[in-house]
Amino acid sequence: MRIASTYLRWDEEQGTALTQPRTGPRGIYGRLEELGHVMTRVRDEISARIPHTN
């Protein structure tokens, strides 16, 4: 499972495809590039745990 959180400035992204559930080809990163934002770094945090069984 993957859970992703992205924080964007509402005043810059309001009314764009970024506010739609399906942002289109290349996802959110493609839409950001169309708006003139250039990705300069990415930070990933990965965690794991032993699954619980019932």
mmCIF entry with sequence, helices, sheets and N, C-alpha, C, O atoms, coordinates in Angstrom:
data_MODEL
# 
_entry.id   MODEL 
# 
_entity.id                         1 
_entity.type                       polymer 
_entity.pdbx_number_of_molecules   1 
# 
_entity_poly.entity_id                      1 
_entity_poly.type                           'polypeptide(L)' 
_entity_poly.nstd_linkage                   no 
_entity_poly.nstd_monomer                   no 
_entity_poly.pdbx_seq_one_letter_code       MRIASTYLRWDEEQGTALTQPRTGPRGIYGRLEELGHVMTRVRDEISARIPHTN 
_entity_poly.pdbx_seq_one_letter_code_can   MRIASTYLRWDEEQGTALTQPRTGPRGIYGRLEELGHVMTRVRDEISARIPHTN 
_entity_poly.pdbx_strand_id                 A 
# 
loop_
_entity_poly_seq.entity_id 
_entity_poly_seq.num 
_entity_poly_seq.mon_id 
_entity_poly_seq.hetero 
1 1  MET n 
1 2  ARG n 
1 3  ILE n 
1 4  ALA n 
1 5  SER n 
1 6  THR n 
1 7  TYR n 
1 8  LEU n 
1 9  ARG n 
1 10 TRP n 
1 11 ASP n 
1 12 GLU n 
1 13 GLU n 
1 14 GLN n 
1 15 GLY n 
1 16 THR n 
1 17 ALA n 
1 18 LEU n 
1 19 THR n 
1 20 GLN n 
1 21 PRO n 
1 22 ARG n 
1 23 THR n 
1 24 GLY n 
1 25 PRO n 
1 26 ARG n 
1 27 GLY n 
1 28 ILE n 
1 29 TYR n 
1 30 GLY n 
1 31 ARG n 
1 32 LEU n 
1 33 GLU n 
1 34 GLU n 
1 35 LEU n 
1 36 GLY n 
1 37 HIS n 
1 38 VAL n 
1 39 MET n 
1 40 THR n 
1 41 ARG n 
1 42 VAL n 
1 43 ARG n 
1 44 ASP n 
1 45 GLU n 
1 46 ILE n 
1 47 SER n 
1 48 ALA n 
1 49 ARG n 
1 50 ILE n 
1 51 PRO n 
1 52 HIS n 
1 53 THR n 
1 54 ASN n 
# 
_struct_asym.id          A 
_struct_asym.entity_id   1 
# 
loop_
_struct_conf.conf_type_id 
_struct_conf.id 
_struct_conf.pdbx_PDB_helix_id 
_struct_conf.beg_label_comp_id 
_struct_conf.beg_label_asym_id 
_struct_conf.beg_label_seq_id 
_struct_conf.pdbx_beg_PDB_ins_code 
_struct_conf.end_label_comp_id 
_struct_conf.end_label_asym_id 
_struct_conf.end_label_seq_id 
_struct_conf.pdbx_end_PDB_ins_code 
_struct_conf.beg_auth_comp_id 
_struct_conf.beg_auth_asym_id 
_struct_conf.beg_auth_seq_id 
_struct_conf.end_auth_comp_id 
_struct_conf.end_auth_asym_id 
_struct_conf.end_auth_seq_id 
_struct_conf.pdbx_PDB_helix_class 
_struct_conf.details 
_struct_conf.pdbx_PDB_helix_length 
HELX_P HELX_P1 AA1 TRP A 10 ? GLU A 13 ? TRP A 10 GLU A 13 1 ? 4 
HELX_P HELX_P2 AA2 ALA A 17 ? THR A 19 ? ALA A 17 THR A 19 5 ? 3 
HELX_P HELX_P3 AA3 GLY A 27 ? GLU A 34 ? GLY A 27 GLU A 34 1 ? 8 
# 
_struct_conf_type.id          HELX_P 
_struct_conf_type.criteria    ? 
_struct_conf_type.reference   ? 
# 
loop_
_atom_site.group_PDB 
_atom_site.id 
_atom_site.type_symbol 
_atom_site.label_atom_id 
_atom_site.label_alt_id 
_atom_site.label_comp_id 
_atom_site.label_asym_id 
_atom_site.label_entity_id 
_atom_site.label_seq_id 
_atom_site.pdbx_PDB_ins_code 
_atom_site.Cartn_x 
_atom_site.Cartn_y 
_atom_site.Cartn_z 
_atom_site.occupancy 
_atom_site.B_iso_or_equiv 
_atom_site.pdbx_formal_charge 
_atom_site.auth_seq_id 
_atom_site.auth_comp_id 
_atom_site.auth_asym_id 
_atom_site.auth_atom_id 
_atom_site.pdbx_PDB_model_num 
ATOM 1   N N  . MET A 1 1  ? 0.841  -1.166  0.000   1.00 0.00 ? 1  MET A N  1 
ATOM 2   C CA . MET A 1 1  ? 0.000  0.000   0.000   1.00 0.00 ? 1  MET A CA 1 
ATOM 3   C C  . MET A 1 1  ? 0.883  1.225   0.000   1.00 0.00 ? 1  MET A C  1 
ATOM 4   O O  . MET A 1 1  ? 1.958  1.235   0.599   1.00 0.00 ? 1  MET A O  1 
ATOM 5   N N  . ARG A 1 2  ? 0.426  2.238   -0.666  1.00 0.00 ? 2  ARG A N  1 
ATOM 6   C CA . ARG A 1 2  ? 1.158  3.495   -0.705  1.00 0.00 ? 2  ARG A CA 1 
ATOM 7   C C  . ARG A 1 2  ? 0.208  4.619   -0.316  1.00 0.00 ? 2  ARG A C  1 
ATOM 8   O O  . ARG A 1 2  ? -0.903 4.722   -0.836  1.00 0.00 ? 2  ARG A O  1 
ATOM 9   N N  . ILE A 1 3  ? 0.655  5.440   0.584   1.00 0.00 ? 3  ILE A N  1 
ATOM 10  C CA . ILE A 1 3  ? -0.090 6.620   0.977   1.00 0.00 ? 3  ILE A CA 1 
ATOM 11  C C  . ILE A 1 3  ? 0.809  7.816   0.696   1.00 0.00 ? 3  ILE A C  1 
ATOM 12  O O  . ILE A 1 3  ? 1.958  7.857   1.137   1.00 0.00 ? 3  ILE A O  1 
ATOM 13  N N  . ALA A 1 4  ? 0.287  8.777   -0.031  1.00 0.00 ? 4  ALA A N  1 
ATOM 14  C CA . ALA A 1 4  ? 1.082  9.957   -0.372  1.00 0.00 ? 4  ALA A CA 1 
ATOM 15  C C  . ALA A 1 4  ? 0.373  11.214  0.103   1.00 0.00 ? 4  ALA A C  1 
ATOM 16  O O  . ALA A 1 4  ? -0.847 11.336  -0.003  1.00 0.00 ? 4  ALA A O  1 
ATOM 17  N N  . SER A 1 5  ? 1.148  12.132  0.622   1.00 0.00 ? 5  SER A N  1 
ATOM 18  C CA . SER A 1 5  ? 0.623  13.434  1.026   1.00 0.00 ? 5  SER A CA 1 
ATOM 19  C C  . SER A 1 5  ? 1.395  14.498  0.272   1.00 0.00 ? 5  SER A C  1 
ATOM 20  O O  . SER A 1 5  ? 2.624  14.474  0.226   1.00 0.00 ? 5  SER A O  1 
ATOM 21  N N  . THR A 1 6  ? 0.670  15.426  -0.313  1.00 0.00 ? 6  THR A N  1 
ATOM 22  C CA . THR A 1 6  ? 1.286  16.525  -1.034  1.00 0.00 ? 6  THR A CA 1 
ATOM 23  C C  . THR A 1 6  ? 0.677  17.819  -0.538  1.00 0.00 ? 6  THR A C  1 
ATOM 24  O O  . THR A 1 6  ? -0.542 17.936  -0.416  1.00 0.00 ? 6  THR A O  1 
ATOM 25  N N  . TYR A 1 7  ? 1.518  18.780  -0.255  1.00 0.00 ? 7  TYR A N  1 
ATOM 26  C CA . TYR A 1 7  ? 1.052  20.073  0.232   1.00 0.00 ? 7  TYR A CA 1 
ATOM 27  C C  . TYR A 1 7  ? 1.342  21.123  -0.825  1.00 0.00 ? 7  TYR A C  1 
ATOM 28  O O  . TYR A 1 7  ? 2.491  21.317  -1.220  1.00 0.00 ? 7  TYR A O  1 
ATOM 29  N N  . LEU A 1 8  ? 0.290  21.805  -1.286  1.00 0.00 ? 8  LEU A N  1 
ATOM 30  C CA . LEU A 1 8  ? 0.410  22.840  -2.306  1.00 0.00 ? 8  LEU A CA 1 
ATOM 31  C C  . LEU A 1 8  ? -0.254 24.113  -1.799  1.00 0.00 ? 8  LEU A C  1 
ATOM 32  O O  . LEU A 1 8  ? -1.161 24.064  -0.968  1.00 0.00 ? 8  LEU A O  1 
ATOM 33  N N  . ARG A 1 9  ? 0.203  25.241  -2.300  1.00 0.00 ? 9  ARG A N  1 
ATOM 34  C CA . ARG A 1 9  ? -0.410 26.516  -1.930  1.00 0.00 ? 9  ARG A CA 1 
ATOM 35  C C  . ARG A 1 9  ? -1.733 26.666  -2.669  1.00 0.00 ? 9  ARG A C  1 
ATOM 36  O O  . ARG A 1 9  ? -1.754 26.671  -3.900  1.00 0.00 ? 9  ARG A O  1 
ATOM 37  N N  . TRP A 1 10 ? -2.828 26.789  -1.940  1.00 0.00 ? 10 TRP A N  1 
ATOM 38  C CA . TRP A 1 10 ? -4.164 26.863  -2.525  1.00 0.00 ? 10 TRP A CA 1 
ATOM 39  C C  . TRP A 1 10 ? -4.289 28.053  -3.475  1.00 0.00 ? 10 TRP A C  1 
ATOM 40  O O  . TRP A 1 10 ? -4.902 27.927  -4.535  1.00 0.00 ? 10 TRP A O  1 
ATOM 41  N N  . ASP A 1 11 ? -3.720 29.201  -3.116  1.00 0.00 ? 11 ASP A N  1 
ATOM 42  C CA . ASP A 1 11 ? -3.867 30.383  -3.950  1.00 0.00 ? 11 ASP A CA 1 
ATOM 43  C C  . ASP A 1 11 ? -3.189 30.219  -5.314  1.00 0.00 ? 11 ASP A C  1 
ATOM 44  O O  . ASP A 1 11 ? -3.550 30.920  -6.259  1.00 0.00 ? 11 ASP A O  1 
ATOM 45  N N  . GLU A 1 12 ? -2.222 29.317  -5.438  1.00 0.00 ? 12 GLU A N  1 
ATOM 46  C CA . GLU A 1 12 ? -1.554 29.066  -6.716  1.00 0.00 ? 12 GLU A CA 1 
ATOM 47  C C  . GLU A 1 12 ? -2.219 27.944  -7.510  1.00 0.00 ? 12 GLU A C  1 
ATOM 48  O O  . GLU A 1 12 ? -2.182 27.961  -8.740  1.00 0.00 ? 12 GLU A O  1 
ATOM 49  N N  . GLU A 1 13 ? -2.816 26.987  -6.843  1.00 0.00 ? 13 GLU A N  1 
ATOM 50  C CA . GLU A 1 13 ? -3.329 25.795  -7.520  1.00 0.00 ? 13 GLU A CA 1 
ATOM 51  C C  . GLU A 1 13 ? -4.843 25.791  -7.686  1.00 0.00 ? 13 GLU A C  1 
ATOM 52  O O  . GLU A 1 13 ? -5.373 24.948  -8.409  1.00 0.00 ? 13 GLU A O  1 
ATOM 53  N N  . GLN A 1 14 ? -5.542 26.696  -7.046  1.00 0.00 ? 14 GLN A N  1 
ATOM 54  C CA . GLN A 1 14 ? -7.003 26.784  -7.130  1.00 0.00 ? 14 GLN A CA 1 
ATOM 55  C C  . GLN A 1 14 ? -7.434 26.957  -8.586  1.00 0.00 ? 14 GLN A C  1 
ATOM 56  O O  . GLN A 1 14 ? -6.902 27.802  -9.306  1.00 0.00 ? 14 GLN A O  1 
ATOM 57  N N  . GLY A 1 15 ? -8.397 26.152  -9.007  1.00 0.00 ? 15 GLY A N  1 
ATOM 58  C CA . GLY A 1 15 ? -8.927 26.245  -10.365 1.00 0.00 ? 15 GLY A CA 1 
ATOM 59  C C  . GLY A 1 15 ? -8.119 25.513  -11.415 1.00 0.00 ? 15 GLY A C  1 
ATOM 60  O O  . GLY A 1 15 ? -8.444 25.598  -12.600 1.00 0.00 ? 15 GLY A O  1 
ATOM 61  N N  . THR A 1 16 ? -7.070 24.793  -11.020 1.00 0.00 ? 16 THR A N  1 
ATOM 62  C CA . THR A 1 16 ? -6.256 24.036  -11.971 1.00 0.00 ? 16 THR A CA 1 
ATOM 63  C C  . THR A 1 16 ? -6.605 22.552  -11.885 1.00 0.00 ? 16 THR A C  1 
ATOM 64  O O  . THR A 1 16 ? -7.381 22.139  -11.024 1.00 0.00 ? 16 THR A O  1 
ATOM 65  N N  . ALA A 1 17 ? -6.024 21.752  -12.786 1.00 0.00 ? 17 ALA A N  1 
ATOM 66  C CA . ALA A 1 17 ? -6.255 20.305  -12.784 1.00 0.00 ? 17 ALA A CA 1 
ATOM 67  C C  . ALA A 1 17 ? -5.725 19.645  -11.512 1.00 0.00 ? 17 ALA A C  1 
ATOM 68  O O  . ALA A 1 17 ? -6.083 18.506  -11.214 1.00 0.00 ? 17 ALA A O  1 
ATOM 69  N N  . LEU A 1 18 ? -4.888 20.340  -10.769 1.00 0.00 ? 18 LEU A N  1 
ATOM 70  C CA . LEU A 1 18 ? -4.340 19.775  -9.529  1.00 0.00 ? 18 LEU A CA 1 
ATOM 71  C C  . LEU A 1 18 ? -5.417 19.537  -8.483  1.00 0.00 ? 18 LEU A C  1 
ATOM 72  O O  . LEU A 1 18 ? -5.218 18.739  -7.567  1.00 0.00 ? 18 LEU A O  1 
ATOM 73  N N  . THR A 1 19 ? -6.539 20.206  -8.602  1.00 0.00 ? 19 THR A N  1 
ATOM 74  C CA . THR A 1 19 ? -7.605 20.036  -7.620  1.00 0.00 ? 19 THR A CA 1 
ATOM 75  C C  . THR A 1 19 ? -8.587 18.938  -8.017  1.00 0.00 ? 19 THR A C  1 
ATOM 76  O O  . THR A 1 19 ? -9.561 18.693  -7.305  1.00 0.00 ? 19 THR A O  1 
ATOM 77  N N  . GLN A 1 20 ? -8.343 18.279  -9.139  1.00 0.00 ? 20 GLN A N  1 
ATOM 78  C CA . GLN A 1 20 ? -9.217 17.215  -9.618  1.00 0.00 ? 20 GLN A CA 1 
ATOM 79  C C  . GLN A 1 20 ? -8.740 15.855  -9.102  1.00 0.00 ? 20 GLN A C  1 
ATOM 80  O O  . GLN A 1 20 ? -7.541 15.669  -8.896  1.00 0.00 ? 20 GLN A O  1 
ATOM 81  N N  . PRO A 1 21 ? -9.652 14.900  -8.890  1.00 0.00 ? 21 PRO A N  1 
ATOM 82  C CA . PRO A 1 21 ? -9.247 13.567  -8.419  1.00 0.00 ? 21 PRO A CA 1 
ATOM 83  C C  . PRO A 1 21 ? -8.280 12.868  -9.372  1.00 0.00 ? 21 PRO A C  1 
ATOM 84  O O  . PRO A 1 21 ? -7.373 12.164  -8.929  1.00 0.00 ? 21 PRO A O  1 
ATOM 85  N N  . ARG A 1 22 ? -8.467 13.058  -10.659 1.00 0.00 ? 22 ARG A N  1 
ATOM 86  C CA . ARG A 1 22 ? -7.552 12.474  -11.660 1.00 0.00 ? 22 ARG A CA 1 
ATOM 87  C C  . ARG A 1 22 ? -6.925 13.622  -12.416 1.00 0.00 ? 22 ARG A C  1 
ATOM 88  O O  . ARG A 1 22 ? -7.591 14.321  -13.180 1.00 0.00 ? 22 ARG A O  1 
ATOM 89  N N  . THR A 1 23 ? -5.643 13.808  -12.199 1.00 0.00 ? 23 THR A N  1 
ATOM 90  C CA . THR A 1 23 ? -4.967 14.981  -12.749 1.00 0.00 ? 23 THR A CA 1 
ATOM 91  C C  . THR A 1 23 ? -4.536 14.826  -14.197 1.00 0.00 ? 23 THR A C  1 
ATOM 92  O O  . THR A 1 23 ? -4.136 15.808  -14.823 1.00 0.00 ? 23 THR A O  1 
ATOM 93  N N  . GLY A 1 24 ? -4.607 13.609  -14.750 1.00 0.00 ? 24 GLY A N  1 
ATOM 94  C CA . GLY A 1 24 ? -4.245 13.410  -16.154 1.00 0.00 ? 24 GLY A CA 1 
ATOM 95  C C  . GLY A 1 24 ? -2.882 12.767  -16.319 1.00 0.00 ? 24 GLY A C  1 
ATOM 96  O O  . GLY A 1 24 ? -2.296 12.283  -15.351 1.00 0.00 ? 24 GLY A O  1 
ATOM 97  N N  . PRO A 1 25 ? -2.369 12.760  -17.563 1.00 0.00 ? 25 PRO A N  1 
ATOM 98  C CA . PRO A 1 25 ? -1.088 12.116  -17.850 1.00 0.00 ? 25 PRO A CA 1 
ATOM 99  C C  . PRO A 1 25 ? 0.044  12.678  -16.990 1.00 0.00 ? 25 PRO A C  1 
ATOM 100 O O  . PRO A 1 25 ? 0.130  13.885  -16.769 1.00 0.00 ? 25 PRO A O  1 
ATOM 101 N N  . ARG A 1 26 ? 0.900  11.792  -16.516 1.00 0.00 ? 26 ARG A N  1 
ATOM 102 C CA . ARG A 1 26 ? 2.051  12.116  -15.673 1.00 0.00 ? 26 ARG A CA 1 
ATOM 103 C C  . ARG A 1 26 ? 1.649  12.676  -14.314 1.00 0.00 ? 26 ARG A C  1 
ATOM 104 O O  . ARG A 1 26 ? 2.494  13.176  -13.572 1.00 0.00 ? 26 ARG A O  1 
ATOM 105 N N  . GLY A 1 27 ? 0.368  12.594  -13.989 1.00 0.00 ? 27 GLY A N  1 
ATOM 106 C CA . GLY A 1 27 ? -0.107 12.929  -12.650 1.00 0.00 ? 27 GLY A CA 1 
ATOM 107 C C  . GLY A 1 27 ? 0.205  14.330  -12.189 1.00 0.00 ? 27 GLY A C  1 
ATOM 108 O O  . GLY A 1 27 ? 0.337  15.260  -12.985 1.00 0.00 ? 27 GLY A O  1 
ATOM 109 N N  . ILE A 1 28 ? 0.319  14.455  -10.896 1.00 0.00 ? 28 ILE A N  1 
ATOM 110 C CA . ILE A 1 28 ? 0.497  15.769  -10.282 1.00 0.00 ? 28 ILE A CA 1 
ATOM 111 C C  . ILE A 1 28 ? 1.783  16.448  -10.738 1.00 0.00 ? 28 ILE A C  1 
ATOM 112 O O  . ILE A 1 28 ? 1.820  17.670  -10.876 1.00 0.00 ? 28 ILE A O  1 
ATOM 113 N N  . TYR A 1 29 ? 2.833  15.672  -10.972 1.00 0.00 ? 29 TYR A N  1 
ATOM 114 C CA . TYR A 1 29 ? 4.103  16.271  -11.374 1.00 0.00 ? 29 TYR A CA 1 
ATOM 115 C C  . TYR A 1 29 ? 4.010  16.895  -12.763 1.00 0.00 ? 29 TYR A C  1 
ATOM 116 O O  . TYR A 1 29 ? 4.606  17.942  -13.014 1.00 0.00 ? 29 TYR A O  1 
ATOM 117 N N  . GLY A 1 30 ? 3.275  16.265  -13.655 1.00 0.00 ? 30 GLY A N  1 
ATOM 118 C CA . GLY A 1 30 ? 3.055  16.829  -14.984 1.00 0.00 ? 30 GLY A CA 1 
ATOM 119 C C  . GLY A 1 30 ? 2.276  18.127  -14.917 1.00 0.00 ? 30 GLY A C  1 
ATOM 120 O O  . GLY A 1 30 ? 2.580  19.070  -15.649 1.00 0.00 ? 30 GLY A O  1 
ATOM 121 N N  . ARG A 1 31 ? 1.263  18.192  -14.038 1.00 0.00 ? 31 ARG A N  1 
ATOM 122 C CA . ARG A 1 31 ? 0.473  19.413  -13.916 1.00 0.00 ? 31 ARG A CA 1 
ATOM 123 C C  . ARG A 1 31 ? 1.299  20.538  -13.318 1.00 0.00 ? 31 ARG A C  1 
ATOM 124 O O  . ARG A 1 31 ? 1.168  21.690  -13.733 1.00 0.00 ? 31 ARG A O  1 
ATOM 125 N N  . LEU A 1 32 ? 2.151  20.220  -12.344 1.00 0.00 ? 32 LEU A N  1 
ATOM 126 C CA . LEU A 1 32 ? 3.011  21.246  -11.754 1.00 0.00 ? 32 LEU A CA 1 
ATOM 127 C C  . LEU A 1 32 ? 3.966  21.825  -12.789 1.00 0.00 ? 32 LEU A C  1 
ATOM 128 O O  . LEU A 1 32 ? 4.187  23.036  -12.818 1.00 0.00 ? 32 LEU A O  1 
ATOM 129 N N  . GLU A 1 33 ? 4.537  20.970  -13.641 1.00 0.00 ? 33 GLU A N  1 
ATOM 130 C CA . GLU A 1 33 ? 5.441  21.448  -14.689 1.00 0.00 ? 33 GLU A CA 1 
ATOM 131 C C  . GLU A 1 33 ? 4.693  22.345  -15.674 1.00 0.00 ? 33 GLU A C  1 
ATOM 132 O O  . GLU A 1 33 ? 5.243  23.345  -16.135 1.00 0.00 ? 33 GLU A O  1 
ATOM 133 N N  . GLU A 1 34 ? 3.457  22.003  -15.999 1.00 0.00 ? 34 GLU A N  1 
ATOM 134 C CA . GLU A 1 34 ? 2.664  22.846  -16.898 1.00 0.00 ? 34 GLU A CA 1 
ATOM 135 C C  . GLU A 1 34 ? 2.431  24.240  -16.312 1.00 0.00 ? 34 GLU A C  1 
ATOM 136 O O  . GLU A 1 34 ? 2.297  25.214  -17.053 1.00 0.00 ? 34 GLU A O  1 
ATOM 137 N N  . LEU A 1 35 ? 2.382  24.332  -14.986 1.00 0.00 ? 35 LEU A N  1 
ATOM 138 C CA . LEU A 1 35 ? 2.185  25.613  -14.318 1.00 0.00 ? 35 LEU A CA 1 
ATOM 139 C C  . LEU A 1 35 ? 3.490  26.361  -14.093 1.00 0.00 ? 35 LEU A C  1 
ATOM 140 O O  . LEU A 1 35 ? 3.499  27.439  -13.499 1.00 0.00 ? 35 LEU A O  1 
ATOM 141 N N  . GLY A 1 36 ? 4.606  25.779  -14.573 1.00 0.00 ? 36 GLY A N  1 
ATOM 142 C CA . GLY A 1 36 ? 5.898  26.452  -14.468 1.00 0.00 ? 36 GLY A CA 1 
ATOM 143 C C  . GLY A 1 36 ? 6.727  26.078  -13.261 1.00 0.00 ? 36 GLY A C  1 
ATOM 144 O O  . GLY A 1 36 ? 7.766  26.692  -13.017 1.00 0.00 ? 36 GLY A O  1 
ATOM 145 N N  . HIS A 1 37 ? 6.294  25.082  -12.494 1.00 0.00 ? 37 HIS A N  1 
ATOM 146 C CA . HIS A 1 37 ? 7.064  24.635  -11.331 1.00 0.00 ? 37 HIS A CA 1 
ATOM 147 C C  . HIS A 1 37 ? 8.048  23.558  -11.765 1.00 0.00 ? 37 HIS A C  1 
ATOM 148 O O  . HIS A 1 37 ? 7.674  22.628  -12.479 1.00 0.00 ? 37 HIS A O  1 
ATOM 149 N N  . VAL A 1 38 ? 9.286  23.674  -11.347 1.00 0.00 ? 38 VAL A N  1 
ATOM 150 C CA . VAL A 1 38 ? 10.321 22.710  -11.691 1.00 0.00 ? 38 VAL A CA 1 
ATOM 151 C C  . VAL A 1 38 ? 10.695 21.922  -10.440 1.00 0.00 ? 38 VAL A C  1 
ATOM 152 O O  . VAL A 1 38 ? 10.999 22.499  -9.397  1.00 0.00 ? 38 VAL A O  1 
ATOM 153 N N  . MET A 1 39 ? 10.667 20.600  -10.559 1.00 0.00 ? 39 MET A N  1 
ATOM 154 C CA . MET A 1 39 ? 11.056 19.747  -9.430  1.00 0.00 ? 39 MET A CA 1 
ATOM 155 C C  . MET A 1 39 ? 12.571 19.819  -9.266  1.00 0.00 ? 39 MET A C  1 
ATOM 156 O O  . MET A 1 39 ? 13.320 19.547  -10.204 1.00 0.00 ? 39 MET A O  1 
ATOM 157 N N  . THR A 1 40 ? 13.011 20.187  -8.074  1.00 0.00 ? 40 THR A N  1 
ATOM 158 C CA . THR A 1 40 ? 14.447 20.258  -7.810  1.00 0.00 ? 40 THR A CA 1 
ATOM 159 C C  . THR A 1 40 ? 14.893 19.203  -6.808  1.00 0.00 ? 40 THR A C  1 
ATOM 160 O O  . THR A 1 40 ? 16.070 18.843  -6.772  1.00 0.00 ? 40 THR A O  1 
ATOM 161 N N  . ARG A 1 41 ? 13.969 18.704  -5.995  1.00 0.00 ? 41 ARG A N  1 
ATOM 162 C CA . ARG A 1 41 ? 14.313 17.641  -5.050  1.00 0.00 ? 41 ARG A CA 1 
ATOM 163 C C  . ARG A 1 41 ? 13.049 16.897  -4.651  1.00 0.00 ? 41 ARG A C  1 
ATOM 164 O O  . ARG A 1 41 ? 11.939 17.423  -4.739  1.00 0.00 ? 41 ARG A O  1 
ATOM 165 N N  . VAL A 1 42 ? 13.244 15.678  -4.217  1.00 0.00 ? 42 VAL A N  1 
ATOM 166 C CA . VAL A 1 42 ? 12.150 14.824  -3.764  1.00 0.00 ? 42 VAL A CA 1 
ATOM 167 C C  . VAL A 1 42 ? 12.592 14.185  -2.458  1.00 0.00 ? 42 VAL A C  1 
ATOM 168 O O  . VAL A 1 42 ? 13.754 13.809  -2.304  1.00 0.00 ? 42 VAL A O  1 
ATOM 169 N N  . ARG A 1 43 ? 11.667 14.064  -1.526  1.00 0.00 ? 43 ARG A N  1 
ATOM 170 C CA . ARG A 1 43 ? 11.982 13.415  -0.245  1.00 0.00 ? 43 ARG A CA 1 
ATOM 171 C C  . ARG A 1 43 ? 11.002 12.276  -0.037  1.00 0.00 ? 43 ARG A C  1 
ATOM 172 O O  . ARG A 1 43 ? 9.790  12.490  -0.021  1.00 0.00 ? 43 ARG A O  1 
ATOM 173 N N  . ASP A 1 44 ? 11.514 11.079  0.122   1.00 0.00 ? 44 ASP A N  1 
ATOM 174 C CA . ASP A 1 44 ? 10.704 9.907   0.408   1.00 0.00 ? 44 ASP A CA 1 
ATOM 175 C C  . ASP A 1 44 ? 10.971 9.435   1.830   1.00 0.00 ? 44 ASP A C  1 
ATOM 176 O O  . ASP A 1 44 ? 12.114 9.422   2.289   1.00 0.00 ? 44 ASP A O  1 
ATOM 177 N N  . GLU A 1 45 ? 9.925  9.054   2.508   1.00 0.00 ? 45 GLU A N  1 
ATOM 178 C CA . GLU A 1 45 ? 10.051 8.412   3.808   1.00 0.00 ? 45 GLU A CA 1 
ATOM 179 C C  . GLU A 1 45 ? 9.378  7.062   3.700   1.00 0.00 ? 45 GLU A C  1 
ATOM 180 O O  . GLU A 1 45 ? 8.228  6.969   3.271   1.00 0.00 ? 45 GLU A O  1 
ATOM 181 N N  . ILE A 1 46 ? 10.087 6.015   4.087   1.00 0.00 ? 46 ILE A N  1 
ATOM 182 C CA . ILE A 1 46 ? 9.567  4.658   3.975   1.00 0.00 ? 46 ILE A CA 1 
ATOM 183 C C  . ILE A 1 46 ? 9.552  4.041   5.372   1.00 0.00 ? 46 ILE A C  1 
ATOM 184 O O  . ILE A 1 46 ? 10.525 4.132   6.120   1.00 0.00 ? 46 ILE A O  1 
ATOM 185 N N  . SER A 1 47 ? 8.428  3.414   5.704   1.00 0.00 ? 47 SER A N  1 
ATOM 186 C CA . SER A 1 47 ? 8.344  2.720   6.986   1.00 0.00 ? 47 SER A CA 1 
ATOM 187 C C  . SER A 1 47 ? 7.661  1.383   6.769   1.00 0.00 ? 47 SER A C  1 
ATOM 188 O O  . SER A 1 47 ? 6.956  1.180   5.780   1.00 0.00 ? 47 SER A O  1 
ATOM 189 N N  . ALA A 1 48 ? 7.877  0.484   7.699   1.00 0.00 ? 48 ALA A N  1 
ATOM 190 C CA . ALA A 1 48 ? 7.270  -0.849  7.602   1.00 0.00 ? 48 ALA A CA 1 
ATOM 191 C C  . ALA A 1 48 ? 6.958  -1.349  9.006   1.00 0.00 ? 48 ALA A C  1 
ATOM 192 O O  . ALA A 1 48 ? 7.532  -0.891  9.994   1.00 0.00 ? 48 ALA A O  1 
ATOM 193 N N  . ARG A 1 49 ? 6.036  -2.295  9.064   1.00 0.00 ? 49 ARG A N  1 
ATOM 194 C CA . ARG A 1 49 ? 5.721  -2.934  10.339  1.00 0.00 ? 49 ARG A CA 1 
ATOM 195 C C  . ARG A 1 49 ? 5.304  -4.364  10.056  1.00 0.00 ? 49 ARG A C  1 
ATOM 196 O O  . ARG A 1 49 ? 4.970  -4.715  8.924   1.00 0.00 ? 49 ARG A O  1 
ATOM 197 N N  . ILE A 1 50 ? 5.325  -5.172  11.079  1.00 0.00 ? 50 ILE A N  1 
ATOM 198 C CA . ILE A 1 50 ? 4.871  -6.545  10.937  1.00 0.00 ? 50 ILE A CA 1 
ATOM 199 C C  . ILE A 1 50 ? 3.344  -6.520  10.824  1.00 0.00 ? 50 ILE A C  1 
ATOM 200 O O  . ILE A 1 50 ? 2.687  -5.848  11.618  1.00 0.00 ? 50 ILE A O  1 
ATOM 201 N N  . PRO A 1 51 ? 2.774  -7.227  9.870   1.00 0.00 ? 51 PRO A N  1 
ATOM 202 C CA . PRO A 1 51 ? 1.305  -7.213  9.719   1.00 0.00 ? 51 PRO A CA 1 
ATOM 203 C C  . PRO A 1 51 ? 0.623  -7.881  10.913  1.00 0.00 ? 51 PRO A C  1 
ATOM 204 O O  . PRO A 1 51 ? 1.144  -8.825  11.508  1.00 0.00 ? 51 PRO A O  1 
ATOM 205 N N  . HIS A 1 52 ? -0.540 -7.365  11.235  1.00 0.00 ? 52 HIS A N  1 
ATOM 206 C CA . HIS A 1 52 ? -1.361 -7.949  12.298  1.00 0.00 ? 52 HIS A CA 1 
ATOM 207 C C  . HIS A 1 52 ? -2.245 -9.033  11.705  1.00 0.00 ? 52 HIS A C  1 
ATOM 208 O O  . HIS A 1 52 ? -2.760 -8.877  10.598  1.00 0.00 ? 52 HIS A O  1 
ATOM 209 N N  . THR A 1 53 ? -2.423 -10.115 12.420  1.00 0.00 ? 53 THR A N  1 
ATOM 210 C CA . THR A 1 53 ? -3.338 -11.162 11.987  1.00 0.00 ? 53 THR A CA 1 
ATOM 211 C C  . THR A 1 53 ? -4.440 -11.298 13.025  1.00 0.00 ? 53 THR A C  1 
ATOM 212 O O  . THR A 1 53 ? -4.208 -11.100 14.218  1.00 0.00 ? 53 THR A O  1 
ATOM 213 N N  . ASN A 1 54 ? -5.617 -11.631 12.579  1.00 0.00 ? 54 ASN A N  1 
ATOM 214 C CA . ASN A 1 54 ? -6.749 -11.800 13.516  1.00 0.00 ? 54 ASN A CA 1 
ATOM 215 C C  . ASN A 1 54 ? -7.013 -13.242 13.765  1.00 0.00 ? 54 ASN A C  1 
ATOM 216 O O  . ASN A 1 54 ? -7.922 -13.582 14.522  1.00 0.00 ? 54 ASN A O  1 
# 
